[in-house]
Amino acid sequence: MFSKRAIPSATFYLLLAGFSFTLSNSRADSPDEWINASLDDLITIYRDFHAHPEVSFEEEQTANRLATHLKATGAEVQQNIGGHGVVALIKNGTGPTLMLRTDLDALPVTEETGLVFASKETVTAESGSKSGVMHACGHDVHMTNLIGTAQYLASHKDQWQGTVMLIGQPAEEKGAGAKAMLADGLFEKFPKPDFAIALHVDPYLPTGRVGYRSGYAMANVDSVDITLQGKGGHGAYPHTTIDPVIQAAQLVMSLQTIVSREIKPIEPAVITVGSIHGGTKHNIIGNSCHLQLTVRSYSEEVRKHLLEAISRKAKAVAMGAGAEEPIIDISEGTPSLFNDKELSTRIVPVFEQLLGKENAVASEPSMGGEDFSRYGRSGVPIMMYRLGSVEAKRLLRYEQLGQKPPSLHSSLYYPDIEPTLKTGLKTMIGASLNILSPEKP
C-alpha cells in the first residue's frame, strides 16, 4: 500500500488511478547541486577514458563508450559518421539547435604522470616504432564534460527548449575529423545547428577560470614539403656538383624575410622549418635535400601570400644554383578559428555571472590549430573557450621552482579533474540554457 505522506499529492492520486510516470524531466535541482551530486560518477567515466586512449582514426572503442553514455540519456545516437564520429540528438520541442562538440582522439605519447589510472596503451607507427598512447591534450576531459552536460539537459527539459546536437569528433589531432564528418553529410543527415560551442582545457589557466576570445582565436595551419634538386658527387670536387644542402641553407634564411619584409607587422604569421634531411656521408654531396615547413596565419589573404612566397623563394634559390626546379607539395590543414562576435557577446556575460567577472578572462590569440573552425566555415556561428585545468596552488609551485607547467601534448600533463570538471560543466550547461531558453508565453 502506498504511503500518502511519502508521495506528492498529485502523484499519489494519479498512482491510485492506475497511472505512473517519472519526474526525471522536471527535476528542480540547480546545475550546481546536480554537478556536486554527479561528480563522482563523472570522474569514474573520465578515468576510464583516460586509461583507454586511442590515436586518430582508431577511436572505435572510445566512440562506442561515448555513444553508450549518450544513449543512456535517451538521446538518438548514430555512429560512424566520417569515420568513428558520433552524433546524438536530444529533442525538446521547437526552438534553436545547439551543437556541442568534443574530440575523441589521443596522442602517441608515453604517459609519465604517475597517476594510478595512467594509460598503459601502446601503438605501432607506420615506421614500425612503438609508442605509448595518452590523452595529453585533454580530450578525455572534453568527452566527460559533454556526457555530463547531456545528462543534465536530458533530465531537466523543463529548463530549455529546442534540440541539442552532441558531436563526438574523431581525428582532431590530425586536423581531419571535422572535414570528414562534414564530407559525410553531417549537416545534411542531421539538423544544421544555429550555434555551436566547444571548450578546450588550458594547462596555464587556473581551475575555476575560463578564457574567451571574440574573433580570430586560432590559426590557419598549412604544411609545406620542399625537395631541392641537386647533382651529386664527391665532396672533394664540389665544382662538379650542384649542392642541394647549400640551396637548403640559403632557402632557410630567405624564408625568414617573407614574414619580416612582405607581411604587414600587424598581421600574425609564422614560417617554421621543422625538418631538413639531405646527404648520407661526410664526403658525399647528395642529389636532393628535403625540407618540411609549418605555416601559420589568420586571414586568407596572408595565408595565400605566405604559400605563394614560399614557392617563389624556393624556385629562386634553385634558379640561382643552376638546379632543376624544386618539388613543392602544399598540404592545407585546418582553417583559422573565428569565434562569432555576436555569440561571444551573448555567452561571456553568462560565464561572468556564473564564475564572477574575475574568473572569465580574455585569452590571447594562439597560432595553434583547431579543426572546430570548419563548422564555422560551414556557416554555423561558433565559439570555443578555454577551460582552466591546473589548480592555482600547483601553478604557484611551478613558479616557485622556476619551471613552466607541463604543456598540452606533454607526457607530464594532467588536469586537476574535480575543479576542472565542475567549471566545465557549470559553464557548458549555463551557455546551453541561455541559448535554448524557453519561449515566454
NORRA-V535255 format. One record per backbone hydrogen bond with DSSP energy under -1.0 kcal/mol. CO is the residue of the C=O (numbers start at 1). NH is the residue of the N-H. If there is no record, write none. Layout:
CO|NH + CO|NH
This chain:
8|12 + 9|13 + 10|14 + 11|15 + 12|16 + 13|17 + 14|19 + 15|18 + 23|26 + 25|158 + 30|34 + 31|35 + 32|36 + 33|37 + 34|38 + 35|39 + 38|42 + 39|43 + 40|44 + 41|45 + 42|46 + 43|47 + 44|48 + 45|49 + 46|50 + 47|51 + 54|106 + 55|58 + 59|63 + 60|64 + 61|65 + 62|66 + 63|67 + 64|68 + 65|69 + 66|70 + 67|71 + 68|72 + 70|73 + 70|75 + 71|74 + 76|89 + 78|87 + 85|81 + 86|168 + 87|78 + 88|166 + 89|76 + 90|164 + 92|162 + 96|163 + 97|194 + 97|195 + 98|165 + 99|197 + 100|167 + 102|169 + 107|109 + 107|134 + 115|118 + 121|133 + 123|131 + 125|128 + 129|125 + 131|123 + 134|107 + 134|136 + 136|409 + 138|142 + 139|143 + 140|144 + 141|145 + 142|146 + 143|147 + 144|148 + 145|149 + 146|150 + 147|151 + 148|152 + 149|153 + 150|154 + 151|155 + 155|27 + 156|159 + 162|92 + 163|98 + 164|90 + 165|100 + 166|88 + 167|102 + 168|86 + 169|104 + 171|176 + 171|177 + 172|175 + 176|180 + 177|181 + 178|182 + 179|183 + 180|184 + 181|186 + 182|185 + 185|188 + 185|189 + 186|190 + 195|99 + 196|383 + 197|101 + 198|385 + 200|387 + 202|389 + 205|389 + 205|390 + 206|209 + 209|388 + 210|361 + 211|386 + 212|363 + 215|339 + 217|366 + 218|337 + 220|297 + 221|333 + 222|295 + 223|331 + 224|293 + 225|329 + 226|291 + 227|327 + 228|289 + 231|242 + 233|285 + 234|237 + 237|240 + 238|241 + 242|231 + 243|247 + 244|248 + 245|249 + 246|250 + 247|251 + 248|252 + 249|253 + 250|254 + 251|255 + 254|257 + 255|258 + 256|260 + 257|261 + 258|262 + 264|267 + 270|296 + 272|294 + 275|292 + 277|290 + 281|284 + 283|235 + 285|233 + 287|230 + 289|228 + 290|277 + 291|226 + 292|274 + 292|275 + 293|224 + 294|272 + 295|222 + 296|270 + 297|220 + 299|303 + 300|304 + 301|305 + 302|306 + 303|307 + 304|308 + 305|309 + 306|310 + 307|311 + 308|312 + 309|313 + 310|314 + 311|315 + 312|316 + 313|317 + 314|318 + 315|319 + 316|320 + 317|321 + 318|323 + 319|322 + 327|227 + 329|225 + 331|223 + 334|221 + 337|217 + 337|218 + 339|215 + 340|344 + 341|345 + 342|346 + 343|347 + 344|348 + 347|351 + 348|352 + 349|353 + 350|354 + 351|355 + 352|356 + 356|359 + 357|360 + 359|210 + 361|212 + 368|219 + 370|373 + 371|374 + 372|375 + 373|377 + 375|380 + 376|379 + 381|196 + 382|340 + 383|198 + 385|200 + 386|211 + 387|202 + 389|416 + 390|207 + 391|395 + 392|396 + 393|397 + 394|398 + 395|399 + 396|400 + 397|401 + 398|403 + 399|402 + 407|410 + 410|413 + 411|112 + 415|417 + 416|420 + 417|421 + 418|422 + 419|423 + 420|424 + 421|425 + 422|426 + 423|427 + 424|428 + 425|429 + 426|430 + 427|431 + 428|432 + 429|433 + 430|434 + 431|435 + 432|436 + 434|437 + 436|161
